[in-house]
């Protein structure tokens, strides 16, 4: 999973083109490193799944 791919996924979540994106445990750290650099980082909600996977969604209201 490269940085450009992650940026594309995050942009699609933000635009509503994707409603959610499932990140496998082995890709989590690479995905998160790109995510935390974004200004709209707090709009992304990660919901942990069994086995360490995470389901990401974009929310209009940032979390606190």
C-alpha positions as a Markdown table, in Angstrom:
| # | Residue | x | y | z |
|---|---|---|---|---|
| 1 | Unk | 0.0 | 0.0 | 0.0 |
| 2 | Unk | 1.7 | 3.2 | -1.2 |
| 3 | Unk | 1.1 | 6.8 | -0.1 |
| 4 | Unk | -0.6 | 7.9 | -3.3 |
| 5 | Unk | -3.0 | 5.0 | -3.1 |
| 6 | Unk | -3.9 | 5.9 | 0.5 |
| 7 | Unk | -4.4 | 9.6 | -0.5 |
| 8 | Unk | -6.8 | 8.5 | -3.3 |
| 9 | Unk | -8.8 | 6.4 | -0.9 |
| 10 | Unk | -9.0 | 9.2 | 1.7 |
| 11 | Unk | -10.1 | 11.7 | -1.0 |
| 12 | Unk | -12.8 | 9.3 | -2.2 |
| 13 | Unk | -14.1 | 8.9 | 1.4 |
| 14 | Unk | -14.2 | 12.6 | 1.8 |
| 15 | Unk | -16.0 | 13.2 | -1.5 |
| 16 | Unk | -18.5 | 10.5 | -0.7 |
| 17 | Unk | -17.5 | 8.3 | -3.7 |
| 18 | Unk | -16.8 | 5.6 | -1.0 |
| 19 | Unk | -18.9 | 5.3 | 2.1 |
| 20 | Unk | -16.3 | 3.3 | 4.0 |
| 21 | Unk | -13.0 | 1.6 | 3.5 |
| 22 | Unk | -11.7 | -1.6 | 5.2 |
| 23 | Unk | -8.0 | -1.6 | 6.2 |
| 24 | Unk | -6.4 | -4.9 | 7.0 |
| 25 | Unk | -4.2 | -5.2 | 10.1 |
| 26 | Unk | -1.0 | -5.6 | 8.1 |
| 27 | Unk | -1.7 | -2.3 | 6.2 |
| 28 | Unk | -2.9 | -0.3 | 9.2 |
| 29 | Unk | 0.4 | 1.5 | 10.1 |
| 30 | Unk | 1.1 | 2.6 | 6.5 |
| 31 | Unk | -2.5 | 3.8 | 6.1 |
| 32 | Unk | -2.5 | 5.7 | 9.4 |
| 33 | Unk | 0.9 | 7.4 | 8.7 |
| 34 | Unk | -0.7 | 9.1 | 5.7 |
| 35 | Unk | -4.0 | 9.8 | 7.4 |
| 36 | Unk | -2.6 | 11.7 | 10.4 |
| 37 | Unk | -0.8 | 14.1 | 8.1 |
| 38 | Unk | -4.1 | 15.4 | 6.7 |
| 39 | Unk | -5.7 | 18.6 | 7.9 |
| 40 | Unk | -9.1 | 16.9 | 8.0 |
| 41 | Unk | -7.7 | 14.0 | 10.1 |
| 42 | Unk | -10.4 | 14.3 | 12.8 |
| 43 | Unk | -13.2 | 13.8 | 10.2 |
| 44 | Unk | -12.1 | 10.2 | 9.7 |
| 45 | Unk | -13.5 | 7.7 | 12.0 |
| 46 | Unk | -11.8 | 4.3 | 12.4 |
| 47 | Unk | -13.9 | 1.5 | 13.8 |
| 48 | Unk | -11.8 | -1.4 | 15.0 |
| 49 | Unk | -12.7 | -4.9 | 13.8 |
| 50 | Unk | -11.9 | -8.4 | 14.9 |
| 51 | Unk | -8.2 | -9.3 | 14.2 |
| 52 | Unk | -6.9 | -5.7 | 14.2 |
| 53 | Unk | -8.5 | -4.6 | 11.0 |
| 54 | Unk | -10.1 | -1.1 | 10.9 |
| 55 | Unk | -13.2 | 0.2 | 9.0 |
| 56 | Unk | -12.8 | 3.9 | 8.1 |
| 57 | Unk | -15.6 | 6.3 | 7.4 |
| 58 | Unk | -15.7 | 10.1 | 6.8 |
| 59 | Unk | -17.9 | 12.3 | 9.0 |
| 60 | Unk | -19.0 | 15.8 | 8.4 |
| 61 | Unk | -18.4 | 16.7 | 12.1 |
| 62 | Unk | -14.8 | 16.3 | 13.4 |
| 63 | Unk | -14.3 | 14.3 | 16.5 |
| 64 | Unk | -13.0 | 16.1 | 19.5 |
